[in-house]
Amino acid sequence: MLANVLQGMDSIVKGLKKLNRFRTLSRAELRVRGRQQLAKLGERFLRLSQGEIIDESFLTEIKASQIEGSAEATAASIFNRVRNANTSNADSTINNFFPSLLDRDGIVSVMGQQFPSEQLNLIDCAERAIQGRYDLLGFKNLSFGQPIDWHLEPTSRKRTSLQHWSRINFLEPQIAGDK
């Protein structure tokens, strides 16, 4: 019983600290934080957010002709879009983000000569990504599962619950791992 009383008093003290902090906020910050709270409540109770898109919903966003296309046709379509974007500005003095893809062999040769270790690192990174292993925030070779588990914190192997994100205390390592 004493533990319950102490826990209740602790909650009151925390509430008072929050209230004191609340009184120091500017009107602009109160307005922003109020909107954030309303958005969270709207998502949680009124389903105003669509949440994570499922495969069926994603496929409805794609043109029907693209859904039924082959991998080769899709790759060719992407390639043509990039190539056309690069060649249409050939007379422009603005440098394009992508180099011309028309000289692929030349690009591969120059990259191999000037950046041989980067090329090997990139290939290693891609191979590990295929296996579901990534480098992130100074950690090396983290596994997020196969297929990727978007609720997993890979260093502690903790999974967050499927509750609405506003109900999860991500700063609590016992609940969500090392964020």
Secondary structure, DSSP 8 states (H G I E B T S, - for coil): -HHHHHHHHHHHHHHHHHHHHHHTS-HHHHHHHHHHHHHHHHHHHH--S--S--HHHHHHTS-HHHHTS-HHHHHHHHHHHHHHHHHTTTT-SS--SS--GGGHHHHHHHHHHH-HHHHHHHHHHHHHHHTTEEEETTEEEEE-TTTT-TTEETTTTEE--SS-GGGS-TT-HHHH---
